[in-house]
């Protein structure tokens, strides 16, 4: 048993060194011959142990095996000593030269996309693990329709917004990049949850699709660490710490949490997620969240255009293989375009995502200037909506504008008390320390809107100066 097990490849999970995985060869017999592929499983998996037991029974021609747990303990020790670590992938993998998509079928089929080429493969250098909630993806088929024609019946947005959505959707299938946050915002009954499910079914079908955002921050960290694609349904306005975690997750970050049953040991969780939110009033207020987001506002559905759930999903499942083929083909084309694309001097904070999306737009046959115009109109509109909803910033700005010389100076505590009295609302920091932290957080936003925030530490107290820059026009867009 030990000799058999030593033939296979073992690794420790990069994100959890106590999880051991094994990669081993499998042969499937078919009408057209045998297919050789690689399977990846946890070393402790009952399924893997059943395969080993079955092999040993046949090889030794015995019905009952002796207890071989000691062999697994020995393999465990070998793995710890060798200490080979690998990232364990669920659906996507790749680098700047290739993108790999895992179909999670019986043969562990993968689609390898390189510049201008696509190829099905059954063995890769990556460790794709099919967990217990993953669903087999539909095999792609070629169609004569364009991706726009295929998706238009299912995405209830304007024509310009549809172009942006299709580019965004294709970009989600690229692994080695950061992805912008998708915010689906609209009224009741416009299909927000349905569109979120559609993205999930195309991108990463699982037994669980949309979920509510966890109420506990530690649960949110765990959810992001255990899922590549996170889809939050009927999302309420995000708290600041939730916003921070999701911002870190889309660009890639490591967060710490206390190890279970210990007092001080920490476990590091690596977060790198595709984040999709839907809701009625979920315009983000944090500047860093806004800058990482695109918003898709759905149109109201006319009664005559409504379909039953069954009609909608039956139609979608028929078109799904053709949609997937066009997406994969588009990615392959974009990989040829990206190295030499000229962005016309345009840039964005999410530069890598922006460059990929521009390349995808060109691959789809869109004019680059037109796509960039649609992209920046979307981000600008979201910024405007966020400014309107940022009540704290608007209160501070209105107070500065009400002062002689458009300037106020004084001790932090005194300035806080004056602005709090001016605000006349309970939705305001409850003490000067919280006010100071909020001012530091919003300093970039105030700067963007043409206002200056400065602090100076003196012997008796911290002094603050708030003023309007003289070289900027008066802000006219305010919340009353």
N, C-alpha and C positions, 0 to 999 in steps of 0.2 A: 504493500500500500504506500509506503514511504517513497519507494523508487518511482511509482506511478505519479504521485503528487509532485515530486521534485521536477518532473518534466515541464510543468506549467510555469507561467509567469505570475509573480506575486508583487503587489505594491501596497503601500500604506496610503490612505487618502490624505492628500495634501492639507485638506481642511480639518481632518480629524485623524490624528495619528494612531488612534486605537481601532480604526476601521480598516480591515484588511480585505483586499480584492484579488481575485484570481482571473486570469485570461487563459482560456483553454480551447483547443480546436474541436469542432463538431462537424460531422458529415451527415448531410440529409440526402436520402435517396429519392430521386424523382424519375418521371417518365423519360426525361431528356438526359438523364445521367445523374451523377452525384454532385452536390454543391458543398464545397468546403468553406466554412466560415468560422469566425471566432466568437465565443461567448464570454461575457464578463459577468461575474457574480461575486457576492460576498463569500469569503471563505467559510463563514459560519452558516451559510444558507442551507436549509434542509434540502432544497432542490439540487444543489451542487453535491451534497453528500449522498443523495439518492443516486445520482449519476455514477459516482465513484463506487458505491456499493454494488450497483448493477454490473458495472464492468468487472469488478472483482469476483462476483458470483459466477459470471460467465467464464472468466479466465481460469478460475480455480475449480469450476464445475462443482460448486457446493451450494446448498440451499440456505444455510445459516452462517453468517459471518461472525467471527469473534469481535469483541469490542475493540475498535481501532481509534478511540478518542485520544489515546496516547500519541498516535501518529500526528493528529491534528495539533496537539500541544507542541510537538517537535517542530512542525512546519511553522507554527506561530513564533516560536523562538528564532527560527531561521530568518523569518521576515523582519523581526525586530533587529536582529544583528545586521542584516544586509541594509536595512533602513532605506530602501528605495521608495520614494514618494512620487505620486502622480496626481494630477487633477482628475477627478472623476466627472465625466460629462454625462448629461442627460439627453439633450436633443441637438445641441450645436457644438461645433468645435472648429478650430482653424487658426490661420495666421494671415499675414498680409498676402501670401501667395495662393492660399487655398481656403475654401469654406466647405465644411463637411456637415451634412444634415443626416440625422439618424432616424430611420423609419420605425424602429422598435417592433419589427415583425419577427416571424419565426427564424428567418435567416440572418437577422441583424443587418439588414441591408442599409447601406449608406449611399448618399449621392455626393460625389466629390465635384466641386465647382472650381475651376481655375479660369484664367483669362481666356475667354472665348470657347471653353470646353466644359462638357458635363459628362460624368461617367459613374455608373453604379459600381460600388465596390463592396466586398464582404469582409475584408481585413483592413485595418488602419493602424496607425501608430497611437491612436487615442483610445482611452478606456471609456467606452460608452456603456453605462449601466442602466438597464431597464428596471426602474423601481416599480412598486406594486400599484401605483396609480396611473402609470403611463398607458396610453392607448395607441395601438398601431395606426400609423399615418397612412392615408390613401396614396396609392402609387400615382405619380403624375402621368398625364397623357397630353399629347400635342393637339392643339386646336387651331382652327382657322380664324377664330375671333381674337380681337385684341384684349389686353387685360382690362382696359376701360369698359369695353362692351360686356365682359364677363362679370365685372364687379358692380356696375352701375345699378342693376336691379336690387342690390342688397345694401347699398350705402346711401342713406337718405340725406345727401348734402348737395350744395351748389356745385356747378361744374368745376369752378376753380378749386374749391375745397376738395373735390374728388381727386383732382390731379395730385394735390398735396398728400392726400390720404394714401393713394396708391404708391407714391414714392416712399412715404413713411413706412408703409406695410412691407415693401420689398426690403427696405433697410433693416428691418427687425430680424431678417434671416441671416444677416452678416454677423459673425461671432466677434471677431477681433476689433471691436469698436465700442464706443459709448453710444447709447440711444437716447433720444429725447423722450421726455415723459409725454404720454398721450392723455389728454383731458377731453372726455366726451361730455359735453354740457348741453342740456336742453330741458324742455318742459316734460311733464308727465306724458307717457304714451307715445313718445317719439322714436322709441327703439334703441335707447341707450344700452340697456343690458343685452339686447340682441346683438348689437354691433360689437360689444365687448366679447361676447361668446364667439362670434364669427372670427374675430382676430385670433382668439385662443385656439379655436378648432383648426385654423390654418397653420398657426405657428407651432403650437405644442399641445395637441389633444391629450387630455387627461380625464380621469373619472370625476375630478373636481374642477369646475370651470371658474365661475365668478365666486368671490367670497367677500364677506364684510371685512373692513379693515380692523385688525385686532385692537382691542381697547387698551391692552397693556403693551408698553414699549418693548419689553423683553420678548413678548410673543411676536411682535412685528419683526424684530431682528431675526428670530428663529424662522419665521415664515419666509423672509427674504433669503436667508442662508440655505434653505431647503428647496427653493423654487427659483428657476431661472426667470420665468414669466410670472409676474404677480398682477392679477386683475382684481381690483377692488370695486365692488358694486355698491350703488346708492351711497356714495361717499359723502360724509359730512365735512365741513371745513376742517382742515388739518390743524392740529396743534403744532407748536413750534418744534418740539422734539421729534414728532412724526415727520415733519417736513425735512428736518436735518438728516434723518436716517434715509429717507427716500432719495434726497439729493446725493448723499454719499453713495447710495446703492447704484444709481444710474451711471456714475463715472467710475465706480469701483473703489471699495474701501474695506478696511479691516476693523471690526468692532470687537470689543471685549465684553464678556459676561462671566459671572461667577460660576465656577464649576459646581455641578450638583453634588450635594453631600460633602462640601468642603467649606472652610471658613474664609480662605484667602486665595486659593488657586483660581486662575483665570483660564477661560477657553477663548481662543480667538476665532471669530467667524468672518469668513471672507464673503463680502456682498458684491455681486455684480449682476444687476437685474434689468429686465425690461419692465417698466412700470406703466400700467394702464388704469386710469381712474374714470368712473362715470358718476354723475350726480346732477342735481338740479341747480345748486348754487355752490359750486366748488372752485370759484376763481381764487387762485392762490394769492396770498398777501406777501409772502417772503420773496425778496428780489432774486435770491439765488435759485429759488424754485421756478419762478416765472421765466428766468433766462434759460432754463433747461426744458421748457415745455412748449408743446403745440396744442392748440385747442380746436376741436372739431364740433361745431354747433349743428345739431341735426334740425332739419325742417320738420314742421308738424305734419303728421300723416293725415291725408284726406280720407274720409270714411270709405270712399269708393276704392282706395288703393290698399286698404288693409287686407292682410292674408292671415289665415290661421297659422298657428305655430307649425303644424304638420306640413302645410303647403309650402311655407317658407323654407323649412329645413330640408324637405324632400327635394325641392328645386336646387337648393344650395349644394346638397350632397352630389347631385348629378353634375354640377358645374365645377365642383371642388378639384377633381384631378386636372382639369384644364387650367384652372386658376393657378394651381401649384406649379404646373409646367412653365407657364408664362413667367411666374415669379422667379423660378430657378434660372430660366434662360436670361431674364433681365439682369440678374446678379452676375452671371457669367460675362455678359456684355459689359456691364459696369466695371468689372475688374480689369478689363482691357482699357477702358476709358480713363479711370481714375489717375493712373500715374502721370498722365500728360494734360489733364484738364486745366483750362484757363478759367479761373473764377471771376474774371472781369474786375479784379480788385476788391471783391466782396469778401467779408469774413463774418464770423459769429463766435460767441463764446464757446459753443460746442463745435469747435472747428472741424474735428474729425468726422462727426456726424453730418455736418453741413457739407463737407467735401464729398462724402459718400452719396448724400442725397442729390447733390447737383449731378454727379456722375450717373446715378440711376435715372434721373430726369432725362438726361441726354440719351441714355440707352433706350428709354421708352419712346423717344422721338419728340419730346417736348423741346421747345426753344429754351435755352438756358436763361436768357434774360427774363422771359415770361415766368419761368418757375421761381427764379429768385425774387421777383416782384410779389408773387403769391406767398412765398415763404416769409418775407419780411413784413408784409401786410398782416399776416397771421400773428407773428410775434409782437408786432407793434400794437395791434388791437388787444392782445392779451395783456400787454404792459399797461395800456390805458385803462382797461377794466380793473386791473390790480391796483392802479393808482387811485381810482375812484373808490375802491373798497377798503383802502388802507386808512381807517378812521384816525388812527394815532397820528400819522404823518399829516393828514389834512388839518387836524386840530392845531398841531404845532405851526404849520404854515399860516393858517388863518390868524393865529395869535401874533406871529411875527408881522404879518401884514397890517395888523391893527395898531402896531406900536409906531411912535414917532421916529422917523428915520429908518423904519423897517429893521430895527435892531433892538435887542434886549441883552443886558449884561447883569450879572449878579451871582450871588452864591447859588450853588446847585439847589439847595433846599428852598431858597426864596423863589427862584424861577419856577421850580416844580409846583410850589403852592399857588403861584399866580396862574400858571397854565391849567392846573387842575380845577381851580375855581372858574376860570374862563370856559373850560370844557363843559362843566355842568352835567357830567355823565358818570355813571358808575363803571363804565367800560373804559377805564383809564388806570395806569399803574397806581397801586395803593400806597406807595411810599417813594421817597426820593431815590433810594438805591435801585428799585425796580425801574424808575423813570430813567436813571442814568444808563442802566443796561439796555433799555429800549432805545435810547438815543444813539448809543454806540452801534446797535444793530441796524438802525435806520439811517445812519450817517451817509452811506453810499446812495440810498434813495433820495435823501434831501439834496445831496450834491448834484445828482442827475437832474433834479427839478429846479436847480438854481439857488440853493440855500446853503449857508455855511454853518457848521457846528464845531465849536472849539472849546476845549477845556484847559484850565490852568490851575495847577495845584499850588496853593499858598499855605503859609503856616497855620492860619486859622480855619481854612476850609477849601473846598474845590469850587472854583469859579467857572461859570459857563457863559459863552457868548453865542447867541443865535442871530443870524443876519441874512438879509437877502443880497445876493450878488448884484452889483449895479449894472453889469454888462449882460444881464439876462432879462427878457421881457417878463411882465407880470403874469403869474400863473392864473389862468382863467378857468381851468377845469377843476371844480371843487365839489365836494359832497356837502350839501346843506345840512 
